[in-house]
Amino acid sequence: MRIEYDIKLGFKDVMFRPKRSTLKSRSEVSLEREFTFLHTGRRWKGVPVIAANMDTVGTFEMAEALASAKMMTAIHKHYTVEEWSSFLKGKPEEFYHHIALSTGTGASDEEKIKKIFSQNPELQFLCIDVANGYSQHFVNFVKKARDRFPEKTIMAGNVVTGEMVEELLLAGADMIKVGIGPGSVCTTRVKTGVGYPQLSAIIECADAAHGLKGHIVGDGGCRVPGDVAKAFGGGADFVMLGGMLAGHDESGGDISEESGKKYKLFYGMSSRTAMEKHAGGVAEYRASEGKTVKIPYKGSVSETVKDLLGGIRSTCTYVGAHTLRELSKRTTFIRVQEQENQVFTGD
């Protein structure tokens, strides 16, 4: 047993220190980034925000909405081969830059992605997603996927430490998802005691990835646009969002009404709700590691996107970053014990 005494930080522990800026307006800030991926050499340009591959977020409808804003969607893995082919029929080439096919690491998952890629060769991104990216089985699956799909850009995770980022990049991944337990409907930290404060995880994993010319995706823990900006400031190349994009018309789930207010169901993919829906229940050998919550219905996701991107642009003006790429170079975080004045906390 050993204890690490270095303090690790989450988004709530810091704020940006403002700096002198030559920007006159938020409109001068560009949020588009351009990346060349490690193994495929494929170039990508867009706004590096990704909708999470949860069935209450990463839907076909969400993908269409976010693609119009040049953002990405990791589409959840529970669509059938036929549904994929029907959805992609007639889609323009540009659309494929903004969607990822998601998969687990089971034998049935492997067969399914082979069929989807075979029928839809234009797909460019594969998101290999497990809760625990530290298993050798997962590393082997990433290696196998790289051998089988050499032309696909692979996003893999989740991990929170630099040495595992390096191992997955060397195994064949192009982008590493970073985050264990920070999500709003994730209970891994409660059930297992395992985790890592998200901002420190991003900072350390970005340092490891960039040394190998890889990229990271900060996955989870963002509650407000300022948290997304902090993730980018800490070195994340992409940021993946779940709860912030849930509850919209484009999100999965039915609308319910209580006391005159509308709600949508949102749940973690390791929750009892998800496992009963997709696996027939919680297996005897495991525990549920997710919550199921009702969140207020938010209408069209386009308004949330405007609010999110507007907040990040504003961050850039406060620190003098003309582009999103400059943000991490212009970032100085200060440690804090408070974030906001909470005198008025009502709706």
Backbone hydrogen bonds in HBPLUS format (Angstrom, degrees):
<---DONOR---> <-ACCEPTOR-->    atom                        ^
c    i                          cat <-CA-CA->   ^        H-A-AA   ^      H-
h    n   atom  resd res      DA  || num        DHA   H-A  angle D-A-AA Bond
n    s   type  num  typ     dist DA aas  dist angle  dist       angle   num
A0200-SER N   A0009-LEU O   2.98 MM 191  5.23 150.4  2.07 157.3 151.6     1
A0013-ASP N   A0010-GLY O   3.09 MM   3  5.50 158.9  2.14 112.4 119.0     2
A0336-VAL N   A0013-ASP O   2.97 MM 323  5.55 159.2  2.02 136.6 138.2     3
A0015-MET N   A0334-ILE O   3.08 MM 319  5.51 140.8  2.24 143.0 154.8     4
A0334-ILE N   A0015-MET O   2.88 MM 319  5.51 160.4  1.91 159.1 165.8     5
A0017-ARG N   A0332-THR O   2.87 MM 315  5.58 151.6  1.95 170.8 175.5     6
A0019-LYS N   A0318-TYR O   2.94 MM 299  6.30 164.1  1.97 147.3 151.7     7
A0028-GLU N   A0025-SER O   3.14 MM   3  5.67 163.9  2.16 112.9 117.8     8
A0029-VAL N   A0026-ARG O   3.07 MM   3  5.63 167.5  2.08 118.8 122.9     9
A0030-SER N   A0322-HIS O   3.10 MM 292  6.59 157.8  2.15 150.2 153.9    10
A0324-LEU N   A0030-SER O   2.98 MM 294  6.41 135.8  2.18 164.1 170.3    11
A0033-ARG N   A0046-GLY O   2.77 MM  13  5.63 162.4  1.80 156.5 155.2    12
A0046-GLY N   A0033-ARG O   3.05 MM  13  5.63 154.0  2.12 152.8 160.8    13
A0035-PHE N   A0044-TRP O   2.82 MM   9  5.25 154.7  1.88 150.1 158.5    14
A0044-TRP N   A0035-PHE O   2.80 MM   9  5.25 154.7  1.86 153.2 159.6    15
A0037-PHE N   A0042-ARG O   2.99 MM   5  5.55 164.5  2.01 152.8 153.2    16
A0041-GLY N   A0037-PHE O   2.95 MM   4  5.04 141.4  2.10 132.1 141.0    17
A0047-VAL N   A0070-LYS O   2.84 MM  23  5.50 157.1  1.89 134.8 141.7    18
A0049-VAL N   A0047-VAL O   2.78 MM   2  5.81 142.6  1.92 107.1  97.0    19
A0239-VAL N   A0048-PRO O   3.05 MM 191  6.57 146.9  2.16 148.3 157.9    20
A0072-MET N   A0049-VAL O   2.93 MM  23  6.11 163.2  1.96 162.0 163.9    21
A0050-ILE N   A0239-VAL O   2.84 MM 189  6.07 163.7  1.87 148.0 151.4    22
A0241-LEU N   A0050-ILE O   2.81 MM 191  6.22 155.1  1.87 163.0 171.1    23
A0051-ALA N   A0072-MET O   2.93 MM  21  6.35 153.6  2.00 133.8 138.7    24
A0074-ALA N   A0051-ALA O   2.99 MM  23  5.92 173.1  1.99 155.4 157.1    25
A0052-ALA N   A0241-LEU O   2.84 MM 189  5.44 159.6  1.88 152.6 146.9    26
A0057-VAL N   A0054-MET O   2.93 MM   3  5.18 159.1  1.97 118.5 119.3    27
A0058-GLY N   A0054-MET O   2.66 MM   4  5.25 137.9  1.83 145.4 160.0    28
A0059-THR N   A0057-VAL O   2.90 MM   2  5.78 136.6  2.09 108.1  95.0    29
A0076-HIS N   A0058-GLY O   2.94 MM  18  5.32 162.8  1.97 142.2 143.9    30
A0063-ALA N   A0059-THR O   3.01 MM   4  6.28 154.6  2.08 145.8 152.9    31
A0064-GLU N   A0060-PHE O   3.11 MM   4  6.47 154.8  2.18 150.2 155.3    32
A0065-ALA N   A0061-GLU O   3.17 MM   4  6.42 158.4  2.22 144.4 150.1    33
A0066-LEU N   A0062-MET O   2.88 MM   4  6.07 168.8  1.90 160.7 163.0    34
A0067-ALA N   A0063-ALA O   2.94 MM   4  5.89 151.9  2.02 144.1 151.8    35
A0069-ALA N   A0066-LEU O   2.90 MM   3  5.16 144.1  2.03 104.7 115.9    36
A0071-MET N   A0066-LEU O   2.94 MM   5  5.07 164.9  1.97 144.9 139.8    37
A0070-LYS N   A0067-ALA O   2.96 MM   3  4.74 160.2  2.00 104.1 107.7    38
A0073-THR N   A0098-HIS O   3.00 MM  25  6.31 138.1  2.18 132.8 143.3    39
A0100-ALA N   A0073-THR O   2.96 MM  27  6.32 142.3  2.10 155.4 154.0    40
A0075-ILE N   A0100-ALA O   2.99 MM  25  5.97 142.8  2.13 153.7 157.6    41
A0084-TRP N   A0080-THR O   3.05 MM   4  6.35 155.3  2.11 149.4 155.6    42
A0085-SER N   A0081-VAL O   3.11 MM   4  6.41 164.7  2.13 150.3 153.7    43
A0086-SER N   A0082-GLU O   3.00 MM   4  6.17 159.5  2.04 149.6 155.3    44
A0087-PHE N   A0083-GLU O   2.94 MM   4  6.04 158.8  1.99 145.9 151.8    45
A0088-LEU N   A0084-TRP O   3.01 MM   4  6.19 160.1  2.05 156.4 160.7    46
A0091-LYS N   A0088-LEU O   3.08 MM   3  5.39 170.6  2.09 131.3 130.2    47
A0095-PHE N   A0092-PRO O   3.09 MM   3  5.59 137.7  2.27 110.9 121.3    48
A0096-TYR N   A0093-GLU O   3.15 MM   3  5.77 140.8  2.32 114.8 123.2    49
A0097-HIS N   A0094-GLU O   3.08 MM   3  5.61 157.1  2.13 113.9 120.9    50
A0098-HIS N   A0095-PHE O   3.03 MM   3  5.63 164.9  2.05 119.0 123.7    51
A0101-LEU N   A0125-PHE O   3.00 MM  24  6.17 169.3  2.02 142.5 139.0    52
A0127-CYS N   A0101-LEU O   2.70 MM  26  5.88 168.9  1.72 151.6 155.0    53
A0103-THR N   A0127-CYS O   2.89 MM  24  6.24 144.2  2.02 168.6 165.6    54
A0129-ASP N   A0103-THR O   2.97 MM  26  6.16 166.1  1.99 177.6 177.8    55
A0110-GLU N   A0106-GLY O   3.07 MM   4  6.38 154.9  2.13 148.9 155.1    56
A0111-GLU N   A0107-ALA O   3.19 MM   4  6.50 158.0  2.24 147.3 151.9    57
A0112-LYS N   A0108-SER O   3.03 MM   4  6.17 155.7  2.09 144.4 151.4    58
A0113-ILE N   A0109-ASP O   3.03 MM   4  6.30 165.7  2.05 158.6 160.2    59
A0114-LYS N   A0110-GLU O   3.25 MM   4  6.39 152.1  2.33 141.7 149.3    60
A0115-LYS N   A0111-GLU O   3.17 MM   4  6.45 154.2  2.24 145.9 151.9    61
A0116-ILE N   A0112-LYS O   2.99 MM   4  6.30 161.9  2.03 153.2 158.3    62
A0117-PHE N   A0113-ILE O   2.91 MM   4  5.98 169.1  1.92 149.9 153.1    63
A0118-SER N   A0114-LYS O   2.94 MM   4  5.99 148.5  2.04 138.3 147.8    64
A0119-GLN N   A0115-LYS O   2.98 MM   4  6.20 155.0  2.04 149.5 154.8    65
A0120-ASN N   A0116-ILE O   2.84 MM   4  5.85 133.4  2.06 140.9 154.6    66
A0123-LEU N   A0120-ASN O   3.13 MM   3  6.08 170.3  2.14 129.2 131.5    67
A0153-THR N   A0124-GLN O   2.81 MM  29  6.07 160.2  1.85 170.4 170.6    68
A0126-LEU N   A0153-THR O   2.91 MM  27  6.18 159.6  1.95 156.9 158.6    69
A0155-MET N   A0126-LEU O   2.78 MM  29  6.06 166.9  1.80 158.6 162.4    70
A0128-ILE N   A0155-MET O   2.71 MM  27  6.09 155.1  1.77 170.6 174.5    71
A0157-GLY N   A0128-ILE O   3.25 MM  29  6.73 141.7  2.41 165.8 173.7    72
A0130-VAL N   A0157-GLY O   2.92 MM  27  6.21 165.2  1.94 145.9 150.6    73
A0133-GLY N   A0158-ASN O   2.89 MM  25  4.88 141.4  2.04 161.5 150.6    74
A0138-PHE N   A0135-SER O   3.16 MM   3  5.35 123.7  2.49  98.1 110.6    75
A0139-VAL N   A0135-SER O   3.27 MM   4  6.69 159.3  2.31 147.1 151.9    76
A0140-ASN N   A0136-GLN O   2.87 MM   4  6.12 162.1  1.90 153.9 158.7    77
A0141-PHE N   A0137-HIS O   2.95 MM   4  6.18 147.0  2.06 141.9 151.1    78
A0142-VAL N   A0138-PHE O   2.98 MM   4  6.31 154.8  2.05 152.1 158.3    79
A0143-LYS N   A0139-VAL O   3.01 MM   4  6.34 158.8  2.06 149.9 155.6    80
A0144-LYS N   A0140-ASN O   2.93 MM   4  6.16 158.4  1.98 147.2 153.0    81
A0145-ALA N   A0141-PHE O   2.84 MM   4  6.07 155.1  1.90 147.8 154.9    82
A0146-ARG N   A0142-VAL O   2.93 MM   4  6.18 154.8  2.00 149.6 156.0    83
A0147-ASP N   A0143-LYS O   3.04 MM   4  6.34 156.1  2.10 147.5 153.8    84
A0148-ARG N   A0144-LYS O   2.89 MM   4  6.08 154.9  1.95 147.8 155.2    85
A0149-PHE N   A0145-ALA O   2.77 MM   4  5.72 153.1  1.84 148.4 155.2    86
A0152-LYS N   A0149-PHE O   3.13 MM   3  5.55 168.3  2.15 118.1 121.8    87
A0174-ASP N   A0154-ILE O   2.82 MM  20  5.29 159.8  1.86 142.2 149.2    88
A0175-MET N   A0154-ILE O   3.01 MM  21  6.31 157.8  2.06 152.8 154.2    89
A0156-ALA N   A0175-MET O   2.82 MM  19  6.31 158.0  1.86 159.0 162.2    90
A0177-LYS N   A0156-ALA O   2.71 MM  21  5.75 162.1  1.74 135.5 141.8    91
A0159-VAL N   A0177-LYS O   3.13 MM  18  6.61 153.6  2.21 151.2 156.8    92
A0179-GLY N   A0159-VAL O   3.01 MM  20  5.95 148.2  2.12 139.3 149.1    93
A0165-VAL N   A0161-THR O   3.20 MM   4  6.50 149.8  2.29 148.5 157.5    94
A0166-GLU N   A0162-GLY O   3.02 MM   4  6.29 162.5  2.05 154.4 158.0    95
A0167-GLU N   A0163-GLU O   3.09 MM   4  6.30 153.8  2.16 135.6 142.7    96
A0168-LEU N   A0164-MET O   3.01 MM   4  6.16 163.0  2.04 147.9 151.4    97
A0169-LEU N   A0165-VAL O   2.98 MM   4  6.20 155.7  2.04 151.1 158.1    98
A0170-LEU N   A0166-GLU O   2.97 MM   4  6.14 161.2  2.00 150.7 155.8    99
A0171-ALA N   A0167-GLU O   2.91 MM   4  6.07 130.2  2.16 135.8 149.9   100
A0173-ALA N   A0168-LEU O   3.00 MM   5  5.71 164.9  2.02 154.7 149.9   101
A0172-GLY N   A0169-LEU O   3.18 MM   3  5.35 149.3  2.27 100.0 109.0   102
A0215-HIS N   A0174-ASP O   3.27 MM  41  6.49 150.5  2.37 150.1 157.7   103
A0176-ILE N   A0215-HIS O   2.88 MM  39  6.37 154.3  1.95 144.2 150.3   104
A0217-VAL N   A0176-ILE O   2.78 MM  41  5.90 156.4  1.84 147.8 145.8   105
A0178-VAL N   A0217-VAL O   2.81 MM  39  5.88 169.2  1.82 161.6 159.5   106
A0219-ASP N   A0178-VAL O   2.82 MM  41  5.47 167.9  1.83 154.2 155.1   107
A0186-CYS N   A0183-GLY O   3.27 MM   3  5.06 164.7  2.29 106.9 106.1   108
A0291-LYS N   A0185-VAL O   2.91 MM 106  4.74 156.5  1.97 120.6 126.6   109
A0187-THR N   A0289-GLU O   3.03 MM 102  4.78 178.7  2.03 113.3 113.2   110
A0190-VAL N   A0187-THR O   3.01 MM   3  5.20 126.9  2.30 102.5 116.6   111
A0191-LYS N   A0187-THR O   2.86 MM   4  6.10 168.4  1.88 165.8 169.0   112
A0192-THR N   A0188-THR O   2.80 MM   4  5.60 158.2  1.85 150.5 156.3   113
A0193-GLY N   A0189-ARG O   3.05 MM   4  4.66 134.0  2.27 105.1 117.2   114
A0201-ALA N   A0197-PRO O   3.05 MM   4  6.24 156.7  2.11 152.9 160.1   115
A0202-ILE N   A0198-GLN O   2.95 MM   4  6.17 159.3  1.99 151.6 156.1   116
A0203-ILE N   A0199-LEU O   2.97 MM   4  6.24 167.5  1.99 154.3 157.1   117
A0204-GLU N   A0200-SER O   2.97 MM   4  6.09 171.2  1.97 154.5 156.6   118
A0205-CYS N   A0201-ALA O   2.89 MM   4  5.88 160.5  1.92 148.6 154.9   119
A0206-ALA N   A0202-ILE O   2.83 MM   4  5.77 156.8  1.88 149.6 155.9   120
A0207-ASP N   A0203-ILE O   3.24 MM   4  6.35 156.2  2.30 139.2 145.0   121
A0208-ALA N   A0204-GLU O   3.23 MM   4  6.51 154.4  2.30 140.9 147.1   122
A0209-ALA N   A0205-CYS O   2.87 MM   4  6.06 165.8  1.89 152.8 156.9   123
A0210-HIS N   A0206-ALA O   2.91 MM   4  5.89 172.0  1.92 154.2 156.8   124
A0212-LEU N   A0209-ALA O   2.95 MM   3  5.41 146.9  2.06 110.3 120.0   125
A0214-GLY N   A0209-ALA O   2.85 MM   5  4.76 164.6  1.87 142.0 136.7   126
A0213-LYS N   A0210-HIS O   3.20 MM   3  4.69 162.7  2.24  95.3  99.9   127
A0237-ASP N   A0216-ILE O   3.23 MM  21  5.56 139.6  2.40 131.5 142.7   128
A0238-PHE N   A0216-ILE O   3.10 MM  22  6.40 150.1  2.20 152.1 157.7   129
A0218-GLY N   A0238-PHE O   2.87 MM  20  6.24 155.5  1.93 153.4 146.0   130
A0240-MET N   A0218-GLY O   2.77 MM  22  5.97 167.6  1.78 150.6 154.3   131
A0227-ASP N   A0224-VAL O   2.96 MM   3  5.50 135.7  2.17 114.4 125.5   132
A0229-ALA N   A0225-PRO O   3.03 MM   4  6.38 157.9  2.08 152.5 158.5   133
A0230-LYS N   A0226-GLY O   2.96 MM   4  6.21 148.4  2.06 139.6 148.4   134
A0231-ALA N   A0227-ASP O   2.94 MM   4  6.25 149.3  2.03 145.7 153.6   135
A0232-PHE N   A0228-VAL O   3.08 MM   4  6.47 159.7  2.12 151.2 155.6   136
A0233-GLY N   A0229-ALA O   2.79 MM   4  6.02 156.1  1.84 147.8 155.9   137
A0234-GLY N   A0230-LYS O   2.83 MM   4  5.99 138.3  2.00 142.5 152.9   138
A0236-ALA N   A0231-ALA O   3.06 MM   5  5.65 161.4  2.10 151.4 146.2   139
A0235-GLY N   A0232-PHE O   3.04 MM   3  5.25 157.9  2.09 105.8 112.8   140
A0245-LEU N   A0242-GLY O   2.94 MM   3  5.57 146.8  2.05 117.4 126.9   141
A0246-ALA N   A0243-GLY O   3.24 MM   3  4.97 157.9  2.29  97.1 103.7   142
A0298-LYS N   A0247-GLY O   2.83 MM  51  5.63 171.6  1.84 150.7 150.5   143
A0251-SER N   A0248-HIS O   3.08 MM   3  5.08 150.0  2.17 100.6 109.8   144
A0249-ASP N   A0299-GLY O   2.83 MM  50  5.44 151.8  1.91 133.4 137.2   145
A0256-SER N   A0263-TYR O   2.84 MM   7  5.22 162.8  1.87 147.2 153.2   146
A0263-TYR N   A0256-SER O   2.77 MM   7  5.22 159.2  1.82 149.4 153.4   147
A0258-GLU N   A0261-LYS O   2.84 MM   3  5.32 159.9  1.88 156.7 159.2   148
A0261-LYS N   A0258-GLU O   2.91 MM   3  5.32 167.2  1.92 120.0 123.8   149
A0297-TYR N   A0262-LYS O   2.93 MM  35  5.39 170.6  1.94 127.4 126.7   150
A0264-LYS N   A0295-ILE O   2.83 MM  31  5.45 155.7  1.89 154.9 162.3   151
A0295-ILE N   A0264-LYS O   2.87 MM  31  5.45 169.5  1.88 159.1 158.1   152
A0266-PHE N   A0293-VAL O   2.84 MM  27  5.38 157.7  1.89 165.6 167.8   153
A0293-VAL N   A0266-PHE O   2.81 MM  27  5.38 175.6  1.81 165.4 166.5   154
A0268-GLY N   A0291-LYS O   3.06 MM  23  5.79 153.1  2.13 157.6 166.1   155
A0271-SER N   A0268-GLY O   3.07 MM   3  5.12 157.4  2.12 110.5 111.6   156
A0289-GLU N   A0270-SER O   2.89 MM  19  5.18 155.5  1.95 135.3 137.1   157
A0275-MET N   A0271-SER O   3.03 MM   4  6.29 165.7  2.05 154.7 158.8   158
A0276-GLU N   A0272-ARG O   2.86 MM   4  5.96 154.7  1.92 152.3 158.4   159
A0277-LYS N   A0273-THR O   3.08 MM   4  6.20 147.3  2.19 141.1 150.2   160
A0278-HIS N   A0274-ALA O   2.91 MM   4  6.06 157.9  1.96 152.4 157.6   161
A0279-ALA N   A0275-MET O   2.75 MM   4  4.94 146.3  1.86 129.0 138.1   162
A0281-GLY N   A0275-MET O   2.98 MM   6  5.03 155.8  2.04 119.0 113.6   163
A0286-ARG N   A0283-ALA O   3.22 MM   3  5.70 169.5  2.23 117.2 120.3   164
A0305-VAL N   A0301-VAL O   2.94 MM   4  6.22 156.9  1.99 156.8 163.8   165
A0306-LYS N   A0302-SER O   3.05 MM   4  6.30 156.6  2.11 144.0 149.4   166
A0307-ASP N   A0303-GLU O   3.07 MM   4  6.32 158.4  2.12 146.1 151.6   167
A0308-LEU N   A0304-THR O   2.86 MM   4  6.05 160.1  1.90 151.8 157.5   168
A0309-LEU N   A0305-VAL O   2.91 MM   4  6.05 179.4  1.91 158.9 159.0   169
A0310-GLY N   A0306-LYS O   2.89 MM   4  5.83 150.3  1.98 140.0 149.4   170
A0311-GLY N   A0307-ASP O   3.03 MM   4  6.15 149.7  2.12 140.5 147.7   171
A0312-ILE N   A0308-LEU O   3.15 MM   4  6.52 157.1  2.21 149.9 155.6   172
A0313-ARG N   A0309-LEU O   2.95 MM   4  6.16 160.7  1.99 148.4 153.8   173
A0314-SER N   A0310-GLY O   3.02 MM   4  6.19 152.4  2.10 141.6 149.1   174
A0315-THR N   A0311-GLY O   2.98 MM   4  6.32 152.3  2.06 146.1 153.4   175
A0316-CYS N   A0312-ILE O   3.06 MM   4  6.39 159.5  2.11 150.6 155.2   176
A0317-THR N   A0313-ARG O   3.07 MM   4  6.48 147.3  2.18 145.7 154.4   177
A0318-TYR N   A0314-SER O   3.09 MM   4  6.42 147.7  2.20 148.4 156.9   178
A0318-TYR N   A0315-THR O   3.07 MM   3  5.21 122.1  2.42  98.4 113.1   179
A0319-VAL N   A0315-THR O   3.22 MM   4  6.59 139.4  2.40 148.3 158.9   180
A0320-GLY N   A0316-CYS O   2.87 MM   4  5.79 114.5  2.31 140.4 156.2   181
A0321-ALA N   A0316-CYS O   2.83 MM   5  4.74 155.7  1.89 141.1 143.1   182
A0326-GLU N   A0323-THR O   3.10 MM   3  5.36 132.1  2.34 101.0 112.7   183
A0327-LEU N   A0324-LEU O   3.05 MM   3  5.20 146.2  2.17 103.8 113.8   184
A0329-LYS N   A0326-GLU O   3.01 MM   3  5.29 121.3  2.37 105.3 120.7   185
A0330-ARG N   A0326-GLU O   3.01 MM   4  6.24 136.9  2.20 151.7 164.8   186
A0330-ARG N   A0327-LEU O   3.07 MM   3  5.14 131.1  2.32  98.0 111.4   187
A0331-THR N   A0328-SER O   3.41 MM   3  5.05 160.4  2.45  93.7  99.1   188
